[in-house]
Amino acid sequence: MAVSRKNLSAVAAAAAVLLLVVVVAEMASVGAADTCRHLSGAFHGLCTWDKHCADTCTTESSNNIGGVCDDTLPRCYCLSNC
């Protein structure tokens, strides 16, 4: 049974679309950065306001992108890109 030109073109088109989807998905995963958290070294006392924590963290290090209050006894955790 011979493969027709129409079938061959359809297979080639499907393969090209699949390759494009894989390439785009891979590029998107490379650009995505995970966020890491670490306890602030400069924040003192109970952390009750995320904005104050974020301000302290961004002042503490240029690598920090923000901060959040978390834990049972609220402490300030700085956020940075991993």
N, CA, C and O atoms as a printed pandas DataFrame, in Angstrom:
     atom_number atom_name residue_name chain_id  residue_number  x_coord  y_coord  z_coord
0              1         N          MET        A               1    0.843   -1.168    0.000
1              2        CA          MET        A               1    0.000    0.000    0.000
2              3         C          MET        A               1    0.892    1.235    0.000
3              4         O          MET        A               1    1.737    1.405    0.879
4              5         N          ALA        A               2    0.696    2.079   -0.979
5              6        CA          ALA        A               2    1.511    3.273   -1.140
6              7         C          ALA        A               2    0.922    4.424   -0.324
7              8         O          ALA        A               2   -0.295    4.557   -0.191
8              9         N          VAL        A               3    1.808    5.239    0.209
9             10        CA          VAL        A               3    1.386    6.414    0.969
10            11         C          VAL        A               3    1.135    7.543   -0.013
11            12         O          VAL        A               3    1.991    7.867   -0.836
12            13         N          SER        A               4   -0.040    8.135    0.079
13            14        CA          SER        A               4   -0.355    9.220   -0.853
14            15         C          SER        A               4    0.314   10.512   -0.405
15            16         O          SER        A               4    0.694   10.659    0.757
16            17         N          ARG        A               5    0.452   11.445   -1.341
17            18        CA          ARG        A               5    1.047   12.744   -1.034
18            19         C          ARG        A               5    0.218   13.504   -0.010
19            20         O          ARG        A               5    0.770   14.214    0.831
20            21         N          LYS        A               6   -1.101   13.360   -0.073
21            22        CA          LYS        A               6   -1.990   14.052    0.856
22            23         C          LYS        A               6   -1.735   13.578    2.287
23            24         O          LYS        A               6   -1.636   14.390    3.207
24            25         N          ASN        A               7   -1.630   12.259    2.468
25            26        CA          ASN        A               7   -1.364   11.715    3.799
26            27         C          ASN        A               7    0.008   12.143    4.308
27            28         O          ASN        A               7    0.160   12.464    5.487
28            29         N          LEU        A               8    0.991   12.151    3.442
29            30        CA          LEU        A               8    2.336   12.556    3.820
30            31         C          LEU        A               8    2.364   14.021    4.240
31            32         O          LEU        A               8    3.042   14.374    5.205
32            33         N          SER        A               9    1.641   14.870    3.532
33            34        CA          SER        A               9    1.565   16.292    3.881
34            35         C          SER        A               9    0.876   16.487    5.226
35            36         O          SER        A               9    1.301   17.323    6.022
36            37         N          ALA        A              10   -0.171   15.733    5.484
37            38        CA          ALA        A              10   -0.891   15.837    6.755
38            39         C          ALA        A              10   -0.004   15.405    7.920
39            40         O          ALA        A              10   -0.015   16.037    8.976
40            41         N          VAL        A              11    0.752   14.347    7.733
41            42        CA          VAL        A              11    1.666   13.873    8.775
42            43         C          VAL        A              11    2.763   14.904    9.020
43            44         O          VAL        A              11    3.109   15.171   10.171
44            45         N          ALA        A              12    3.303   15.475    7.976
45            46        CA          ALA        A              12    4.354   16.492    8.115
46            47         C          ALA        A              12    3.816   17.726    8.830
47            48         O          ALA        A              12    4.502   18.294    9.680
48            49         N          ALA        A              13    2.605   18.143    8.498
49            50        CA          ALA        A              13    2.000   19.310    9.147
50            51         C          ALA        A              13    1.751   19.035   10.628
51            52         O          ALA        A              13    2.006   19.898   11.468
52            53         N          ALA        A              14    1.260   17.852   10.951
53            54        CA          ALA        A              14    1.018   17.488   12.351
54            55         C          ALA        A              14    2.328   17.446   13.135
55            56         O          ALA        A              14    2.380   17.887   14.283
56            57         N          ALA        A              15    3.371   16.922   12.525
57            58        CA          ALA        A              15    4.678   16.867   13.188
58            59         C          ALA        A              15    5.229   18.268   13.428
59            60         O          ALA        A              15    5.823   18.527   14.474
60            61         N          ALA        A              16    5.039   19.170   12.475
61            62        CA          ALA        A              16    5.515   20.544   12.624
62            63         C          ALA        A              16    4.772   21.255   13.750
63            64         O          ALA        A              16    5.385   21.975   14.538
64            65         N          VAL        A              17    3.467   21.062   13.832
65            66        CA          VAL        A              17    2.675   21.681   14.902
66            67         C          VAL        A              17    3.099   21.126   16.256
67            68         O          VAL        A              17    3.250   21.887   17.212
68            69         N          LEU        A              18    3.291   19.830   16.353
69            70        CA          LEU        A              18    3.728   19.211   17.602
70            71         C          LEU        A              18    5.095   19.742   18.029
71            72         O          LEU        A              18    5.304   20.033   19.207
72            73         N          LEU        A              19    6.010   19.868   17.100
73            74        CA          LEU        A              19    7.333   20.407   17.391
74            75         C          LEU        A              19    7.236   21.849   17.889
75            76         O          LEU        A              19    7.929   22.231   18.832
76            77         N          LEU        A              20    6.388   22.635   17.265
77            78        CA          LEU        A              20    6.194   24.026   17.678
78            79         C          LEU        A              20    5.652   24.104   19.098
79            80         O          LEU        A              20    6.110   24.929   19.889
80            81         N          VAL        A              21    4.691   23.263   19.432
81            82        CA          VAL        A              21    4.121   23.244   20.784
82            83         C          VAL        A              21    5.185   22.870   21.810
83            84         O          VAL        A              21    5.254   23.483   22.876
84            85         N          VAL        A              22    6.000   21.890   21.512
85            86        CA          VAL        A              22    7.059   21.467   22.433
86            87         C          VAL        A              22    8.080   22.585   22.634
87            88         O          VAL        A              22    8.502   22.834   23.763
88            89         N          VAL        A              23    8.477   23.250   21.575
89            90        CA          VAL        A              23    9.459   24.337   21.674
90            91         C          VAL        A              23    8.905   25.489   22.501
91            92         O          VAL        A              23    9.613   26.025   23.354
92            93         N          VAL        A              24    7.660   25.880   22.269
93            94        CA          VAL        A              24    7.052   26.982   23.022
94            95         C          VAL        A              24    6.922   26.614   24.499
95            96         O          VAL        A              24    7.192   27.447   25.364
96            97         N          ALA        A              25    6.519   25.396   24.797
97            98        CA          ALA        A              25    6.390   24.958   26.190
98            99         C          ALA        A              25    7.743   24.963   26.893
99           100         O          ALA        A              25    7.833   25.356   28.056
100          101         N          GLU        A              26    8.773   24.539   26.214
101          102        CA          GLU        A              26   10.113   24.529   26.800
102          103         C          GLU        A              26   10.611   25.946   27.058
103          104         O          GLU        A              26   11.221   26.209   28.094
104          105         N          MET        A              27   10.360   26.851   26.136
105          106        CA          MET        A              27   10.780   28.244   26.317
106          107         C          MET        A              27   10.039   28.875   27.484
107          108         O          MET        A              27   10.625   29.665   28.225
108          109         N          ALA        A              28    8.781   28.550   27.663
109          110        CA          ALA        A              28    8.003   29.108   28.766
110          111         C          ALA        A              28    8.519   28.601   30.103
111          112         O          ALA        A              28    8.543   29.356   31.075
112          113         N          SER        A              29    8.928   27.352   30.176
113          114        CA          SER        A              29    9.417   26.810   31.440
114          115         C          SER        A              29   10.781   27.387   31.804
115          116         O          SER        A              29   11.103   27.485   32.988
116          117         N          VAL        A              30   11.582   27.766   30.827
117          118        CA          VAL        A              30   12.885   28.372   31.100
118          119         C          VAL        A              30   12.702   29.759   31.696
119          120         O          VAL        A              30   13.475   30.158   32.567
120          121         N          GLY        A              31   11.703   30.497   31.249
121          122        CA          GLY        A              31   11.472   31.852   31.728
122          123         C          GLY        A              31   10.820   31.910   33.091
123          124         O          GLY        A              31   10.877   32.950   33.748
124          125         N          ALA        A              32   10.206   30.836   33.539
125          126        CA          ALA        A              32    9.514   30.835   34.821
126          127         C          ALA        A              32   10.531   30.681   35.947
127          128         O          ALA        A              32   11.380   29.791   35.914
128          129         N          ALA        A              33   10.435   31.550   36.930
129          130        CA          ALA        A              33   11.346   31.488   38.063
130          131         C          ALA        A              33   10.574   31.108   39.318
131          132         O          ALA        A              33    9.492   31.634   39.577
132          133         N          ASP        A              34   11.139   30.193   40.093
133          134        CA          ASP        A              34   10.526   29.830   41.359
134          135         C          ASP        A              34   10.873   30.890   42.388
135          136         O          ASP        A              34   11.898   31.565   42.289
136          137         N          THR        A              35   10.001   31.024   43.375
137          138        CA          THR        A              35   10.231   31.980   44.447
138          139         C          THR        A              35   10.698   31.229   45.682
139          140         O          THR        A              35   10.059   30.267   46.108
140          141         N          CYS        A              36   11.803   31.665   46.253
141          142        CA          CYS        A              36   12.338   31.079   47.481
142          143         C          CYS        A              36   12.073   32.027   48.647
143          144         O          CYS        A              36   11.980   33.242   48.467
144          145         N          ARG        A              37   11.954   31.453   49.845
145          146        CA          ARG        A              37   11.736   32.270   51.042
146          147         C          ARG        A              37   12.830   31.991   52.062
147          148         O          ARG        A              37   13.324   30.870   52.186
148          149         N          HIS        A              38   13.191   33.030   52.781
149          150        CA          HIS        A              38   14.135   32.874   53.880
150          151         C          HIS        A              38   13.791   33.892   54.959
151          152         O          HIS        A              38   13.245   34.957   54.671
152          153         N          LEU        A              39   14.109   33.561   56.179
153          154        CA          LEU        A              39   13.811   34.419   57.317
154          155         C          LEU        A              39   14.630   35.702   57.221
155          156         O          LEU        A              39   15.836   35.667   56.976
156          157         N          SER        A              40   13.961   36.827   57.416
157          158        CA          SER        A              40   14.644   38.118   57.350
158          159         C          SER        A              40   15.625   38.256   58.510
159          160         O          SER        A              40   15.327   37.874   59.641
160          161         N          GLY        A              41   16.785   38.802   58.214
161          162        CA          GLY        A              41   17.769   39.049   59.253
162          163         C          GLY        A              41   17.628   40.430   59.871
163          164         O          GLY        A              41   18.169   40.685   60.947
164          165         N          ALA        A              42   16.905   41.327   59.202
165          166        CA          ALA        A              42   16.799   42.703   59.672
166          167         C          ALA        A              42   15.471   43.014   60.359
167          168         O          ALA        A              42   15.372   44.010   61.076
168          169         N          PHE        A              43   14.455   42.188   60.155
169          170        CA          PHE        A              43   13.138   42.458   60.742
170          171         C          PHE        A              43   13.130   42.005   62.195
171          172         O          PHE        A              43   13.557   40.894   62.507
172          173         N          HIS        A              44   12.642   42.871   63.088
173          174        CA          HIS        A              44   12.584   42.547   64.519
174          175         C          HIS        A              44   11.148   42.637   65.004
175          176         O          HIS        A              44   10.396   43.513   64.577
176          177         N          GLY        A              45   10.769   41.736   65.892
177          178        CA          GLY        A              45    9.432   41.738   66.477
178          179         C          GLY        A              45    8.469   40.867   65.690
179          180         O          GLY        A              45    8.852   40.176   64.746
180          181         N          LEU        A              46    7.183   40.920   66.110
181          182        CA          LEU        A              46    6.152   40.152   65.422
182          183         C          LEU        A              46    5.817   40.805   64.096
183          184         O          LEU        A              46    5.733   42.029   63.996
184          185         N          CYS        A              47    5.630   39.995   63.101
185          186        CA          CYS        A              47    5.300   40.495   61.763
186          187         C          CYS        A              47    3.778   40.507   61.622
187          188         O          CYS        A              47    3.145   39.452   61.581
188          189         N          THR        A              48    3.203   41.690   61.548
189          190        CA          THR        A              48    1.745   41.801   61.461
190          191         C          THR        A              48    1.288   42.459   60.167
191          192         O          THR        A              48    0.096   42.455   59.860
192          193         N          TRP        A              49    2.222   43.024   59.406
193          194        CA          TRP        A              49    1.846   43.747   58.193
194          195         C          TRP        A              49    2.814   43.373   57.074
195          196         O          TRP        A              49    4.009   43.660   57.154
196          197         N          ASP        A              50    2.289   42.731   56.031
197          198        CA          ASP        A              50    3.132   42.270   54.922
198          199         C          ASP        A              50    3.917   43.408   54.272
199          200         O          ASP        A              50    5.065   43.209   53.874
200          201         N          LYS        A              51    3.324   44.591   54.158
201          202        CA          LYS        A              51    3.998   45.726   53.504
202          203         C          LYS        A              51    5.261   46.108   54.266
203          204         O          LYS        A              51    6.303   46.355   53.660
204          205         N          HIS        A              52    5.172   46.156   55.593
205          206        CA          HIS        A              52    6.352   46.502   56.400
206          207         C          HIS        A              52    7.441   45.438   56.210
207          208         O          HIS        A              52    8.623   45.761   56.091
208          209         N          CYS        A              53    7.031   44.180   56.183
209          210        CA          CYS        A              53    7.977   43.074   55.960
210          211         C          CYS        A              53    8.628   43.197   54.583
211          212         O          CYS        A              53    9.845   43.063   54.456
212          213         N          ALA        A              54    7.824   43.451   53.557
213          214        CA          ALA        A              54    8.347   43.576   52.192
214          215         C          ALA        A              54    9.329   44.737   52.085
215          216         O          ALA        A              54   10.374   44.613   51.446
216          217         N          ASP        A              55    8.995   45.870   52.713
217          218        CA          ASP        A              55    9.897   47.028   52.690
218          219         C          ASP        A              55   11.229   46.695   53.361
219          220         O          ASP        A              55   12.292   47.049   52.852
220          221         N          THR        A              56   11.166   46.021   54.493
221          222        CA          THR        A              56   12.388   45.630   55.205
222          223         C          THR        A              56   13.233   44.686   54.351
223          224         O          THR        A              56   14.454   44.827   54.280
224          225         N          CYS        A              57   12.576   43.728   53.708
225          226        CA          CYS        A              57   13.307   42.743   52.893
226          227         C          CYS        A              57   13.980   43.381   51.683
227          228         O          CYS        A              57   15.129   43.063   51.376
228          229         N          THR        A              58   13.274   44.278   50.992
229          230        CA          THR        A              58   13.876   44.893   49.807
230          231         C          THR        A              58   15.007   45.845   50.191
231          232         O          THR        A              58   15.929   46.062   49.405
232          233         N          THR        A              59   14.942   46.414   51.394
233          234        CA          THR        A              59   16.038   47.251   51.883
234          235         C          THR        A              59   17.220   46.376   52.308
235          236         O          THR        A              59   18.379   46.753   52.133
236          237         N          GLU        A              60   16.914   45.224   52.859
237          238        CA          GLU        A              60   17.931   44.293   53.356
238          239         C          GLU        A              60   18.839   43.775   52.243
239          240         O          GLU        A              60   20.046   43.638   52.442
240          241         N          SER        A              61   18.266   43.487   51.072
241          242        CA          SER        A              61   19.062   42.948   49.966
242          243         C          SER        A              61   18.399   43.268   48.636
243          244         O          SER        A              61   17.175   43.217   48.512
244          245         N          SER        A              62   19.218   43.600   47.641
245          246        CA          SER        A              62   18.669   43.881   46.309
246          247         C          SER        A              62   18.187   42.603   45.623
247          248         O          SER        A              62   17.471   42.676   44.624
248          249         N          ASN        A              63   18.570   41.433   46.143
249          250        CA          ASN        A              63   18.096   40.157   45.594
250          251         C          ASN        A              63   16.672   39.830   46.023
251          252         O          ASN        A              63   16.002   39.017   45.386
252          253         N          ASN        A              64   16.204   40.461   47.104
253          254        CA          ASN        A              64   14.854   40.196   47.596
254          255         C          ASN        A              64   13.834   40.936   46.741
255          256         O          ASN        A              64   14.039   42.091   46.366
256          257         N          ILE        A              65   12.722   40.249   46.436
257          258        CA          ILE        A              65   11.670   40.857   45.612
258          259         C          ILE        A              65   10.426   41.181   46.428
259          260         O          ILE        A              65    9.449   41.691   45.881
260          261         N          GLY        A              66   10.444   40.895   47.721
261          262        CA          GLY        A              66    9.297   41.180   48.582
262          263         C          GLY        A              66    9.437   40.455   49.896
263          264         O          GLY        A              66   10.500   39.934   50.234
264          265         N          GLY        A              67    8.329   40.431   50.641
265          266        CA          GLY        A              67    8.326   39.752   51.923
266          267         C          GLY        A              67    6.913   39.491   52.383
267          268         O          GLY        A              67    5.987   40.201   51.991
268          269         N          VAL        A              68    6.736   38.474   53.215
269          270        CA          VAL        A              68    5.422   38.114   53.752
270          271         C          VAL        A              68    5.556   37.703   55.210
271          272         O          VAL        A              68    6.581   37.170   55.637
272          273         N          CYS        A              69    4.485   37.967   55.968
273          274        CA          CYS        A              69    4.404   37.510   57.351
274          275         C          CYS        A              69    3.822   36.107   57.349
275          276         O          CYS        A              69    2.801   35.855   56.710
276          277         N          ASP        A              70    4.477   35.182   58.069
277          278        CA          ASP        A              70    3.989   33.806   58.102
278          279         C          ASP        A              70    4.478   33.128   59.372
279          280         O          ASP        A              70    5.436   33.593   59.989
280          281         N          ASP        A              71    3.850   32.060   59.761
281          282        CA          ASP        A              71    4.147   31.198   60.901
282          283         C          ASP        A              71    3.095   31.400   61.980
283          284         O          ASP        A              71    2.306   32.343   61.937
284          285         N          THR        A              72    3.104   30.489   62.950
285          286        CA          THR        A              72    2.178   30.595   64.077
286          287         C          THR        A              72    2.501   31.847   64.873
287          288         O          THR        A              72    1.609   32.620   65.223
288          289         N          LEU        A              73    3.758   32.039   65.150
289          290        CA          LEU        A              73    4.245   33.275   65.750
290          291         C          LEU        A              73    4.764   34.089   64.572
291          292         O          LEU        A              73    5.886   33.865   64.118
292          293         N          PRO        A              74    3.956   35.044   64.062
293          294        CA          PRO        A              74    4.266   35.675   62.762
294          295         C          PRO        A              74    5.675   36.264   62.685
295          296         O          PRO        A              74    6.061   37.130   63.471
296          297         N          ARG        A              75    6.423   35.758   61.708
297          298        CA          ARG        A              75    7.769   36.257   61.436
298          299         C          ARG        A              75    7.838   36.697   59.985
299          300         O          ARG        A              75    7.018   36.288   59.163
300          301         N          CYS        A              76    8.807   37.523   59.679
301          302        CA          CYS        A              76    8.965   38.080   58.337
302          303         C          CYS        A              76    9.864   37.174   57.501
303          304         O          CYS        A              76   11.007   36.898   57.862
304          305         N          TYR        A              77    9.316   36.719   56.372
305          306        CA          TYR        A              77   10.075   35.911   55.420
306          307         C          TYR        A              77   10.281   36.711   54.139
307          308         O          TYR        A              77    9.325   37.221   53.554
308          309         N          CYS        A              78   11.521   36.814   53.713
309          310        CA          CYS        A              78   11.839   37.524   52.476
310          311         C          CYS        A              78   11.677   36.581   51.288
311          312         O          CYS        A              78   11.923   35.380   51.395
312          313         N          LEU        A              79   11.261   37.141   50.159
313          314        CA          LEU        A              79   11.075   36.384   48.926
314          315         C          LEU        A              79   12.144   36.789   47.928
315          316         O          LEU        A              79   12.451   37.971   47.777
316          317         N          SER        A              80   12.709   35.802   47.250
317          318        CA          SER        A              80   13.693   36.068   46.201
318          319         C          SER        A              80   13.511   35.031   45.101
319          320         O          SER        A              80   12.922   33.973   45.322
320          321         N          ASN        A              81   14.019   35.344   43.916
321          322        CA          ASN        A              81   13.971   34.376   42.816
322          323         C          ASN        A              81   15.030   33.312   43.052
323          324         O          ASN        A              81   16.167   33.624   43.407
324          325         N          CYS        A              82   14.656   32.060   42.855
325          326        CA          CYS        A              82   15.609   30.947   43.068
326          327         C          CYS        A              82   16.568   30.836   41.898
327          328         O          CYS        A              82   17.438   29.965   41.894
